[in-house]
Amino acid sequence: MEDEHSSRLKARFRQLLNSEVVYVLDIPDEFQFMDPDLVDILEQTVPPILLAALKQD
């Protein structure tokens, strides 16, 4: 998700999101579904974010 996607989500679903955190991974929207390069990026990027989010709860 890029900043533009986050802005659209927040604008469209403001009431549902309330104070929920939306994480922007700054991954360009240029990959096909299950592109191996995208999977590699996600496998490297997402776990640290999830761990940090779990520690906040």
All heavy atoms as TSV, in Angstrom:
chain	resi	resn	atom	element	x	y	z
A	1	MET	N	N	0.850	-1.170	0.000
A	1	MET	CA	C	0.000	0.000	0.000
A	1	MET	C	C	0.896	1.234	0.000
A	1	MET	O	O	1.916	1.274	0.650
A	1	MET	CB	C	-0.915	0.017	1.229
A	1	MET	CG	C	-1.782	1.225	1.268
A	1	MET	SD	S	-2.938	1.389	2.636
A	1	MET	CE	C	-3.266	-0.213	3.183
A	2	GLU	N	N	0.470	2.216	-0.744
A	2	GLU	CA	C	1.174	3.487	-0.790
A	2	GLU	C	C	0.340	4.535	-0.066
A	2	GLU	O	O	-0.818	4.301	0.274
A	2	GLU	CB	C	1.392	3.903	-2.248
A	2	GLU	CG	C	2.278	2.909	-3.018
A	2	GLU	CD	C	2.337	3.198	-4.497
A	2	GLU	OE1	O	1.316	3.636	-5.069
A	2	GLU	OE2	O	3.408	2.996	-5.089
A	3	ASP	N	N	0.919	5.695	0.181
A	3	ASP	CA	C	0.218	6.767	0.893
A	3	ASP	C	C	-1.128	7.112	0.253
A	3	ASP	O	O	-2.110	7.370	0.950
A	3	ASP	CB	C	1.081	8.021	0.962
A	3	ASP	CG	C	2.223	7.882	1.945
A	3	ASP	OD1	O	2.032	7.187	2.960
A	3	ASP	OD2	O	3.288	8.463	1.699
A	4	GLU	N	N	-1.169	7.104	-1.073
A	4	GLU	CA	C	-2.423	7.426	-1.773
A	4	GLU	C	C	-3.524	6.424	-1.420
A	4	GLU	O	O	-4.675	6.798	-1.209
A	4	GLU	CB	C	-2.190	7.432	-3.280
A	4	GLU	CG	C	-3.441	7.745	-4.081
A	4	GLU	CD	C	-3.194	7.700	-5.571
A	4	GLU	OE1	O	-2.033	7.814	-6.005
A	4	GLU	OE2	O	-4.178	7.534	-6.312
A	5	HIS	N	N	-3.171	5.150	-1.342
A	5	HIS	CA	C	-4.150	4.125	-0.983
A	5	HIS	C	C	-4.662	4.335	0.441
A	5	HIS	O	O	-5.850	4.214	0.713
A	5	HIS	CB	C	-3.538	2.722	-1.102
A	5	HIS	CG	C	-3.110	2.384	-2.483
A	5	HIS	ND1	N	-1.804	2.107	-2.784
A	5	HIS	CD2	C	-3.798	2.296	-3.634
A	5	HIS	CE1	C	-1.713	1.847	-4.076
A	5	HIS	NE2	N	-2.904	1.954	-4.612
A	6	SER	N	N	-3.750	4.649	1.331
A	6	SER	CA	C	-4.129	4.897	2.722
A	6	SER	C	C	-5.093	6.078	2.812
A	6	SER	O	O	-6.095	6.014	3.525
A	6	SER	CB	C	-2.879	5.171	3.556
A	6	SER	OG	O	-3.233	5.531	4.861
A	7	SER	N	N	-4.800	7.128	2.086
A	7	SER	CA	C	-5.674	8.310	2.098
A	7	SER	C	C	-7.071	7.969	1.591
A	7	SER	O	O	-8.072	8.417	2.150
A	7	SER	CB	C	-5.080	9.417	1.228
A	7	SER	OG	O	-3.862	9.852	1.769
A	8	ARG	N	N	-7.128	7.178	0.543
A	8	ARG	CA	C	-8.439	6.771	0.008
A	8	ARG	C	C	-9.219	5.941	1.017
A	8	ARG	O	O	-10.427	6.126	1.181
A	8	ARG	CB	C	-8.268	5.973	-1.281
A	8	ARG	CG	C	-7.958	6.818	-2.477
A	8	ARG	CD	C	-8.136	5.981	-3.720
A	8	ARG	NE	N	-7.012	6.182	-4.600
A	8	ARG	CZ	C	-6.642	5.360	-5.558
A	8	ARG	NH1	N	-7.294	4.227	-5.736
A	8	ARG	NH2	N	-5.627	5.634	-6.327
A	9	LEU	N	N	-8.539	4.995	1.659
A	9	LEU	CA	C	-9.204	4.166	2.675
A	9	LEU	C	C	-9.746	5.023	3.809
A	9	LEU	O	O	-10.884	4.853	4.244
A	9	LEU	CB	C	-8.230	3.140	3.250
A	9	LEU	CG	C	-7.946	1.913	2.414
A	9	LEU	CD1	C	-6.831	1.101	3.048
A	9	LEU	CD2	C	-9.187	1.076	2.247
A	10	LYS	N	N	-8.915	5.937	4.289
A	10	LYS	CA	C	-9.326	6.790	5.402
A	10	LYS	C	C	-10.488	7.701	5.015
A	10	LYS	O	O	-11.373	7.951	5.830
A	10	LYS	CB	C	-8.137	7.606	5.900
A	10	LYS	CG	C	-7.116	6.756	6.617
A	10	LYS	CD	C	-5.903	7.579	7.020
A	10	LYS	CE	C	-4.858	6.703	7.675
A	10	LYS	NZ	N	-3.641	7.454	8.005
A	11	ALA	N	N	-10.475	8.186	3.782
A	11	ALA	CA	C	-11.561	9.058	3.335
A	11	ALA	C	C	-12.864	8.273	3.175
A	11	ALA	O	O	-13.930	8.738	3.563
A	11	ALA	CB	C	-11.187	9.723	2.013
A	12	ARG	N	N	-12.762	7.101	2.622
A	12	ARG	CA	C	-13.965	6.317	2.334
A	12	ARG	C	C	-14.531	5.609	3.567
A	12	ARG	O	O	-15.740	5.432	3.687
A	12	ARG	CB	C	-13.653	5.292	1.250
A	12	ARG	CG	C	-14.862	4.529	0.801
A	12	ARG	CD	C	-14.604	3.751	-0.431
A	12	ARG	NE	N	-15.806	3.033	-0.813
A	12	ARG	CZ	C	-15.873	2.142	-1.760
A	12	ARG	NH1	N	-14.801	1.873	-2.473
A	12	ARG	NH2	N	-16.984	1.532	-2.026
A	13	PHE	N	N	-13.664	5.183	4.477
A	13	PHE	CA	C	-14.095	4.381	5.620
A	13	PHE	C	C	-13.755	5.031	6.951
A	13	PHE	O	O	-13.467	4.351	7.929
A	13	PHE	CB	C	-13.471	2.982	5.540
A	13	PHE	CG	C	-13.816	2.242	4.287
A	13	PHE	CD1	C	-12.889	2.090	3.275
A	13	PHE	CD2	C	-15.087	1.712	4.110
A	13	PHE	CE1	C	-13.208	1.414	2.112
A	13	PHE	CE2	C	-15.417	1.030	2.951
A	13	PHE	CZ	C	-14.487	0.881	1.942
A	14	ARG	N	N	-13.799	6.342	6.984
A	14	ARG	CA	C	-13.404	7.102	8.176
A	14	ARG	C	C	-14.087	6.586	9.443
A	14	ARG	O	O	-13.456	6.355	10.460
A	14	ARG	CB	C	-13.715	8.577	7.973
A	14	ARG	CG	C	-13.238	9.464	9.092
A	14	ARG	CD	C	-13.388	10.941	8.769
A	14	ARG	NE	N	-12.916	11.327	7.445
A	14	ARG	CZ	C	-11.626	11.548	7.133
A	14	ARG	NH1	N	-10.705	11.401	8.044
A	14	ARG	NH2	N	-11.291	11.902	5.921
A	15	GLN	N	N	-15.393	6.372	9.391
A	15	GLN	CA	C	-16.124	5.948	10.588
A	15	GLN	C	C	-15.758	4.525	11.009
A	15	GLN	O	O	-15.715	4.216	12.197
A	15	GLN	CB	C	-17.624	6.062	10.375
A	15	GLN	CG	C	-18.093	7.499	10.281
A	15	GLN	CD	C	-19.580	7.588	10.043
A	15	GLN	OE1	O	-20.215	6.616	9.650
A	15	GLN	NE2	N	-20.149	8.762	10.282
A	16	LEU	N	N	-15.511	3.665	10.058
A	16	LEU	CA	C	-15.155	2.284	10.394
A	16	LEU	C	C	-13.741	2.189	10.952
A	16	LEU	O	O	-13.464	1.379	11.842
A	16	LEU	CB	C	-15.274	1.389	9.161
A	16	LEU	CG	C	-16.686	1.160	8.642
A	16	LEU	CD1	C	-16.646	0.394	7.330
A	16	LEU	CD2	C	-17.495	0.388	9.665
A	17	LEU	N	N	-12.850	3.012	10.422
A	17	LEU	CA	C	-11.462	2.950	10.870
A	17	LEU	C	C	-11.264	3.613	12.225
A	17	LEU	O	O	-10.378	3.226	12.988
A	17	LEU	CB	C	-10.539	3.607	9.840
A	17	LEU	CG	C	-10.354	2.832	8.540
A	17	LEU	CD1	C	-9.571	3.649	7.531
A	17	LEU	CD2	C	-9.655	1.520	8.808
A	18	ASN	N	N	-12.084	4.620	12.518
A	18	ASN	CA	C	-11.951	5.369	13.762
A	18	ASN	C	C	-10.488	5.688	14.036
A	18	ASN	O	O	-9.863	6.427	13.310
A	18	ASN	CB	C	-12.594	4.636	14.932
A	18	ASN	CG	C	-14.092	4.585	14.828
A	18	ASN	OD1	O	-14.716	5.544	14.385
A	18	ASN	ND2	N	-14.675	3.494	15.229
A	19	SER	N	N	-9.943	5.111	15.060
A	19	SER	CA	C	-8.546	5.393	15.404
A	19	SER	C	C	-7.624	4.216	15.069
A	19	SER	O	O	-6.525	4.117	15.607
A	19	SER	CB	C	-8.439	5.724	16.888
A	19	SER	OG	O	-8.881	4.622	17.652
A	20	GLU	N	N	-8.083	3.341	14.192
A	20	GLU	CA	C	-7.254	2.192	13.799
A	20	GLU	C	C	-6.035	2.673	13.019
A	20	GLU	O	O	-6.099	3.633	12.263
A	20	GLU	CB	C	-8.051	1.217	12.930
A	20	GLU	CG	C	-9.218	0.564	13.611
A	20	GLU	CD	C	-8.807	-0.327	14.767
A	20	GLU	OE1	O	-7.756	-0.987	14.673
A	20	GLU	OE2	O	-9.554	-0.363	15.761
A	21	VAL	N	N	-4.939	1.985	13.205
A	21	VAL	CA	C	-3.711	2.320	12.497
A	21	VAL	C	C	-3.732	1.644	11.134
A	21	VAL	O	O	-4.058	0.461	11.019
A	21	VAL	CB	C	-2.475	1.846	13.293
A	21	VAL	CG1	C	-1.199	2.127	12.531
A	21	VAL	CG2	C	-2.459	2.488	14.661
A	22	VAL	N	N	-3.386	2.404	10.103
A	22	VAL	CA	C	-3.241	1.859	8.753
A	22	VAL	C	C	-1.759	1.935	8.421
A	22	VAL	O	O	-1.168	3.015	8.424
A	22	VAL	CB	C	-4.074	2.668	7.728
A	22	VAL	CG1	C	-3.820	2.163	6.321
A	22	VAL	CG2	C	-5.552	2.602	8.078
A	23	TYR	N	N	-1.161	0.799	8.183
A	23	TYR	CA	C	0.274	0.751	7.897
A	23	TYR	C	C	0.506	0.886	6.402
A	23	TYR	O	O	-0.107	0.189	5.602
A	23	TYR	CB	C	0.880	-0.564	8.391
A	23	TYR	CG	C	0.858	-0.670	9.893
A	23	TYR	CD1	C	-0.183	-1.314	10.546
A	23	TYR	CD2	C	1.859	-0.094	10.643
A	23	TYR	CE1	C	-0.212	-1.394	11.927
A	23	TYR	CE2	C	1.842	-0.173	12.029
A	23	TYR	CZ	C	0.799	-0.820	12.659
A	23	TYR	OH	O	0.777	-0.892	14.027
A	24	VAL	N	N	1.398	1.777	6.043
A	24	VAL	CA	C	1.780	1.977	4.647
A	24	VAL	C	C	3.150	1.341	4.464
A	24	VAL	O	O	4.111	1.710	5.140
A	24	VAL	CB	C	1.824	3.486	4.302
A	24	VAL	CG1	C	2.305	3.690	2.879
A	24	VAL	CG2	C	0.446	4.104	4.496
A	25	LEU	N	N	3.235	0.391	3.571
A	25	LEU	CA	C	4.476	-0.337	3.365
A	25	LEU	C	C	5.349	0.288	2.284
A	25	LEU	O	O	6.475	-0.141	2.071
A	25	LEU	CB	C	4.180	-1.800	3.004
A	25	LEU	CG	C	3.346	-2.573	4.021
A	25	LEU	CD1	C	3.088	-3.981	3.511
A	25	LEU	CD2	C	4.021	-2.600	5.377
A	26	ASP	N	N	4.829	1.278	1.582
A	26	ASP	CA	C	5.571	1.949	0.506
A	26	ASP	C	C	6.074	0.963	-0.544
A	26	ASP	O	O	7.214	1.040	-1.005
A	26	ASP	CB	C	6.739	2.768	1.061
A	26	ASP	CG	C	6.259	3.990	1.816
A	26	ASP	OD1	O	5.279	4.609	1.355
A	26	ASP	OD2	O	6.847	4.323	2.848
A	27	ILE	N	N	5.213	0.041	-0.905
A	27	ILE	CA	C	5.518	-0.904	-1.979
A	27	ILE	C	C	4.773	-0.424	-3.212
A	27	ILE	O	O	3.552	-0.273	-3.179
A	27	ILE	CB	C	5.070	-2.337	-1.607
A	27	ILE	CG1	C	5.821	-2.809	-0.368
A	27	ILE	CG2	C	5.295	-3.283	-2.773
A	27	ILE	CD1	C	5.326	-4.119	0.189
A	28	PRO	N	N	5.487	-0.177	-4.306
A	28	PRO	CA	C	4.819	0.307	-5.518
A	28	PRO	C	C	3.736	-0.666	-5.990
A	28	PRO	O	O	3.882	-1.882	-5.853
A	28	PRO	CB	C	5.937	0.393	-6.553
A	28	PRO	CG	C	7.209	0.332	-5.787
A	28	PRO	CD	C	6.914	-0.361	-4.496
A	29	ASP	N	N	2.679	-0.120	-6.519
A	29	ASP	CA	C	1.550	-0.921	-7.002
A	29	ASP	C	C	1.816	-1.368	-8.436
A	29	ASP	O	O	1.119	-1.001	-9.366
A	29	ASP	CB	C	0.266	-0.091	-6.913
A	29	ASP	CG	C	-0.981	-0.921	-7.087
A	29	ASP	OD1	O	-0.891	-2.155	-6.980
A	29	ASP	OD2	O	-2.036	-0.330	-7.341
A	30	GLU	N	N	2.850	-2.168	-8.594
A	30	GLU	CA	C	3.258	-2.588	-9.934
A	30	GLU	C	C	3.430	-4.105	-10.053
A	30	GLU	O	O	3.883	-4.604	-11.067
A	30	GLU	CB	C	4.572	-1.909	-10.316
A	30	GLU	CG	C	5.707	-2.227	-9.377
A	30	GLU	CD	C	6.960	-1.408	-9.630
A	30	GLU	OE1	O	6.865	-0.276	-10.093
A	30	GLU	OE2	O	8.039	-1.933	-9.351
A	31	PHE	N	N	3.057	-4.821	-9.021
A	31	PHE	CA	C	3.249	-6.266	-9.005
A	31	PHE	C	C	1.961	-6.998	-9.359
A	31	PHE	O	O	0.873	-6.540	-9.038
A	31	PHE	CB	C	3.706	-6.723	-7.613
A	31	PHE	CG	C	5.051	-6.194	-7.220
A	31	PHE	CD1	C	5.166	-5.057	-6.435
A	31	PHE	CD2	C	6.207	-6.834	-7.634
A	31	PHE	CE1	C	6.395	-4.571	-6.062
A	31	PHE	CE2	C	7.454	-6.355	-7.269
A	31	PHE	CZ	C	7.551	-5.216	-6.485
A	32	GLN	N	N	2.112	-8.145	-9.966
A	32	GLN	CA	C	0.987	-9.024	-10.234
A	32	GLN	C	C	0.731	-9.868	-8.982
A	32	GLN	O	O	1.600	-10.014	-8.124
A	32	GLN	CB	C	1.286	-9.946	-11.422
A	32	GLN	CG	C	1.483	-9.215	-12.724
A	32	GLN	CD	C	0.231	-8.492	-13.182
A	32	GLN	OE1	O	-0.870	-9.010	-13.072
A	32	GLN	NE2	N	0.400	-7.268	-13.658
A	33	PHE	N	N	-0.456	-10.439	-8.908
A	33	PHE	CA	C	-0.835	-11.291	-7.791
A	33	PHE	C	C	0.192	-12.407	-7.609
A	33	PHE	O	O	0.537	-13.113	-8.558
A	33	PHE	CB	C	-2.226	-11.873	-8.043
A	33	PHE	CG	C	-2.716	-12.776	-6.950
A	33	PHE	CD1	C	-3.107	-12.261	-5.731
A	33	PHE	CD2	C	-2.763	-14.142	-7.137
A	33	PHE	CE1	C	-3.557	-13.088	-4.717
A	33	PHE	CE2	C	-3.216	-14.980	-6.137
A	33	PHE	CZ	C	-3.612	-14.446	-4.921
A	34	MET	N	N	0.673	-12.547	-6.384
A	34	MET	CA	C	1.628	-13.587	-5.987
A	34	MET	C	C	2.960	-13.519	-6.739
A	34	MET	O	O	3.667	-14.518	-6.867
A	34	MET	CB	C	1.010	-14.989	-6.134
A	34	MET	CG	C	-0.163	-15.215	-5.196
A	34	MET	SD	S	0.218	-14.925	-3.451
A	34	MET	CE	C	1.288	-16.303	-3.112
A	35	ASP	N	N	3.315	-12.356	-7.218
A	35	ASP	CA	C	4.621	-12.149	-7.851
A	35	ASP	C	C	5.697	-12.533	-6.827
A	35	ASP	O	O	5.665	-12.062	-5.687
A	35	ASP	CB	C	4.761	-10.680	-8.243
A	35	ASP	CG	C	6.060	-10.369	-8.946
A	35	ASP	OD1	O	7.132	-10.782	-8.452
A	35	ASP	OD2	O	6.005	-9.699	-9.991
A	36	PRO	N	N	6.628	-13.399	-7.195
A	36	PRO	CA	C	7.647	-13.837	-6.235
A	36	PRO	C	C	8.437	-12.672	-5.622
A	36	PRO	O	O	8.807	-12.729	-4.448
A	36	PRO	CB	C	8.560	-14.752	-7.054
A	36	PRO	CG	C	7.700	-15.221	-8.183
A	36	PRO	CD	C	6.749	-14.091	-8.477
A	37	ASP	N	N	8.692	-11.631	-6.401
A	37	ASP	CA	C	9.401	-10.471	-5.850
A	37	ASP	C	C	8.561	-9.766	-4.791
A	37	ASP	O	O	9.075	-9.328	-3.764
A	37	ASP	CB	C	9.777	-9.485	-6.955
A	37	ASP	CG	C	10.848	-10.029	-7.882
A	37	ASP	OD1	O	11.644	-10.889	-7.446
A	37	ASP	OD2	O	10.896	-9.593	-9.046
A	38	LEU	N	N	7.262	-9.667	-5.034
A	38	LEU	CA	C	6.364	-9.052	-4.057
A	38	LEU	C	C	6.294	-9.898	-2.789
A	38	LEU	O	O	6.347	-9.369	-1.678
A	38	LEU	CB	C	4.961	-8.875	-4.643
A	38	LEU	CG	C	3.888	-8.373	-3.692
A	38	LEU	CD1	C	4.272	-7.016	-3.103
A	38	LEU	CD2	C	2.544	-8.309	-4.392
A	39	VAL	N	N	6.206	-11.191	-2.947
A	39	VAL	CA	C	6.156	-12.093	-1.789
A	39	VAL	C	C	7.416	-11.923	-0.949
A	39	VAL	O	O	7.353	-11.821	0.288
A	39	VAL	CB	C	5.964	-13.557	-2.234
A	39	VAL	CG1	C	6.105	-14.505	-1.049
A	39	VAL	CG2	C	4.614	-13.737	-2.909
A	40	ASP	N	N	8.566	-11.824	-1.595
A	40	ASP	CA	C	9.828	-11.616	-0.866
A	40	ASP	C	C	9.799	-10.302	-0.086
A	40	ASP	O	O	10.204	-10.255	1.083
A	40	ASP	CB	C	11.018	-11.617	-1.824
A	40	ASP	CG	C	11.362	-12.990	-2.362
A	40	ASP	OD1	O	10.913	-13.999	-1.765
A	40	ASP	OD2	O	12.068	-13.056	-3.387
A	41	ILE	N	N	9.336	-9.239	-0.732
A	41	ILE	CA	C	9.263	-7.927	-0.073
A	41	ILE	C	C	8.339	-8.007	1.137
A	41	ILE	O	O	8.662	-7.511	2.219
A	41	ILE	CB	C	8.786	-6.844	-1.066
A	41	ILE	CG1	C	9.850	-6.604	-2.126
A	41	ILE	CG2	C	8.454	-5.549	-0.328
A	41	ILE	CD1	C	9.380	-5.742	-3.292
A	42	LEU	N	N	7.178	-8.634	0.967
A	42	LEU	CA	C	6.218	-8.742	2.068
A	42	LEU	C	C	6.776	-9.581	3.214
A	42	LEU	O	O	6.585	-9.239	4.382
A	42	LEU	CB	C	4.904	-9.329	1.568
A	42	LEU	CG	C	4.101	-8.424	0.636
A	42	LEU	CD1	C	2.931	-9.182	0.034
A	42	LEU	CD2	C	3.635	-7.185	1.362
A	43	GLU	N	N	7.462	-10.659	2.879
A	43	GLU	CA	C	8.033	-11.522	3.921
A	43	GLU	C	C	9.096	-10.789	4.731
A	43	GLU	O	O	9.293	-11.083	5.906
A	43	GLU	CB	C	8.615	-12.788	3.303
A	43	GLU	CG	C	7.550	-13.768	2.866
A	43	GLU	CD	C	8.098	-15.004	2.182
A	43	GLU	OE1	O	9.269	-14.986	1.707
A	43	GLU	OE2	O	7.355	-15.993	2.094
A	44	GLN	N	N	9.757	-9.821	4.136
A	44	GLN	CA	C	10.773	-9.046	4.843
A	44	GLN	C	C	10.170	-7.864	5.586
A	44	GLN	O	O	10.665	-7.480	6.647
A	44	GLN	CB	C	11.822	-8.524	3.858
A	44	GLN	CG	C	12.656	-9.601	3.223
A	44	GLN	CD	C	13.561	-9.049	2.133
A	44	GLN	OE1	O	13.889	-7.878	2.112
A	44	GLN	NE2	N	13.952	-9.910	1.213
A	45	THR	N	N	9.121	-7.282	5.046
A	45	THR	CA	C	8.574	-6.029	5.557
A	45	THR	C	C	7.516	-6.220	6.636
A	45	THR	O	O	7.492	-5.474	7.621
A	45	THR	CB	C	7.952	-5.220	4.391
A	45	THR	OG1	O	8.924	-5.075	3.353
A	45	THR	CG2	C	7.501	-3.858	4.850
A	46	VAL	N	N	6.647	-7.179	6.485
A	46	VAL	CA	C	5.482	-7.313	7.359
A	46	VAL	C	C	5.802	-7.843	8.764
A	46	VAL	O	O	5.292	-7.289	9.742
A	46	VAL	CB	C	4.382	-8.159	6.674
A	46	VAL	CG1	C	3.243	-8.449	7.615
A	46	VAL	CG2	C	3.880	-7.434	5.427
A	47	PRO	N	N	6.619	-8.876	8.927
A	47	PRO	CA	C	6.836	-9.408	10.278
A	47	PRO	C	C	7.290	-8.370	11.315
A	47	PRO	O	O	6.749	-8.353	12.429
A	47	PRO	CB	C	7.873	-10.515	10.072
A	47	PRO	CG	C	7.597	-11.000	8.690
A	47	PRO	CD	C	7.263	-9.742	7.919
A	48	PRO	N	N	8.250	-7.484	11.007
A	48	PRO	CA	C	8.624	-6.496	12.029
A	48	PRO	C	C	7.470	-5.561	12.409
A	48	PRO	O	O	7.336	-5.170	13.570
A	48	PRO	CB	C	9.765	-5.706	11.378
A	48	PRO	CG	C	10.270	-6.555	10.274
A	48	PRO	CD	C	9.118	-7.394	9.832
A	49	ILE	N	N	6.627	-5.241	11.458
A	49	ILE	CA	C	5.478	-4.377	11.741
A	49	ILE	C	C	4.491	-5.107	12.643
A	49	ILE	O	O	3.968	-4.532	13.600
A	49	ILE	CB	C	4.803	-3.918	10.436
A	49	ILE	CG1	C	5.756	-3.008	9.662
A	49	ILE	CG2	C	3.472	-3.221	10.706
A	49	ILE	CD1	C	5.300	-2.669	8.261
A	50	LEU	N	N	4.233	-6.367	12.351
A	50	LEU	CA	C	3.321	-7.153	13.186
A	50	LEU	C	C	3.859	-7.315	14.602
A	50	LEU	O	O	3.109	-7.193	15.572
A	50	LEU	CB	C	3.068	-8.525	12.557
A	50	LEU	CG	C	2.260	-8.540	11.269
A	50	LEU	CD1	C	2.184	-9.959	10.712
A	50	LEU	CD2	C	0.880	-7.970	11.485
A	51	LEU	N	N	5.139	-7.577	14.722
A	51	LEU	CA	C	5.735	-7.719	16.055
A	51	LEU	C	C	5.619	-6.419	16.846
A	51	LEU	O	O	5.280	-6.433	18.033
A	51	LEU	CB	C	7.193	-8.140	15.935
A	51	LEU	CG	C	7.434	-9.580	15.511
A	51	LEU	CD1	C	8.912	-9.825	15.262
A	51	LEU	CD2	C	6.899	-10.543	16.557
A	52	ALA	N	N	5.871	-5.299	16.196
A	52	ALA	CA	C	5.760	-4.002	16.867
A	52	ALA	C	C	4.325	-3.744	17.279
A	52	ALA	O	O	4.047	-3.238	18.383
A	52	ALA	CB	C	6.272	-2.896	15.957
A	53	ALA	N	N	3.369	-4.092	16.426
A	53	ALA	CA	C	1.949	-3.879	16.741
A	53	ALA	C	C	1.526	-4.754	17.915
A	53	ALA	O	O	0.772	-4.318	18.770
A	53	ALA	CB	C	1.091	-4.178	15.508
A	54	LEU	N	N	2.020	-5.984	17.966
A	54	LEU	CA	C	1.681	-6.879	19.070
A	54	LEU	C	C	2.246	-6.378	20.395
A	54	LEU	O	O	1.609	-6.517	21.433
A	54	LEU	CB	C	2.192	-8.282	18.787
A	54	LEU	CG	C	1.440	-9.050	17.702
A	54	LEU	CD1	C	2.163	-10.349	17.390
A	54	LEU	CD2	C	0.010	-9.306	18.112
A	55	LYS	N	N	3.407	-5.774	20.350
A	55	LYS	CA	C	4.009	-5.243	21.574
A	55	LYS	C	C	3.253	-4.043	22.110
A	55	LYS	O	O	3.282	-3.781	23.292
A	55	LYS	CB	C	5.467	-4.865	21.305
A	55	LYS	CG	C	6.370	-6.058	21.135
A	55	LYS	CD	C	7.788	-5.646	20.853
A	55	LYS	CE	C	8.661	-6.864	20.639
A	55	LYS	NZ	N	10.033	-6.508	20.290
A	56	GLN	N	N	2.557	-3.315	21.217
A	56	GLN	CA	C	1.788	-2.138	21.635
A	56	GLN	C	C	0.505	-2.527	22.356
A	56	GLN	O	O	-0.032	-1.766	23.133
A	56	GLN	CB	C	1.461	-1.255	20.447
A	56	GLN	CG	C	2.666	-0.541	19.888
A	56	GLN	CD	C	2.312	0.296	18.677
A	56	GLN	OE1	O	1.200	0.279	18.166
A	56	GLN	NE2	N	3.274	1.060	18.204
A	57	ASP	N	N	-0.001	-3.722	22.068
A	57	ASP	CA	C	-1.274	-4.155	22.682
A	57	ASP	C	C	-1.099	-4.639	24.049
A	57	ASP	O	O	-0.618	-4.873	24.889
A	57	ASP	CB	C	-1.933	-5.250	21.852
A	57	ASP	CG	C	-2.502	-4.693	20.559
A	57	ASP	OD1	O	-2.700	-3.468	20.461
A	57	ASP	OD2	O	-2.720	-5.494	19.641
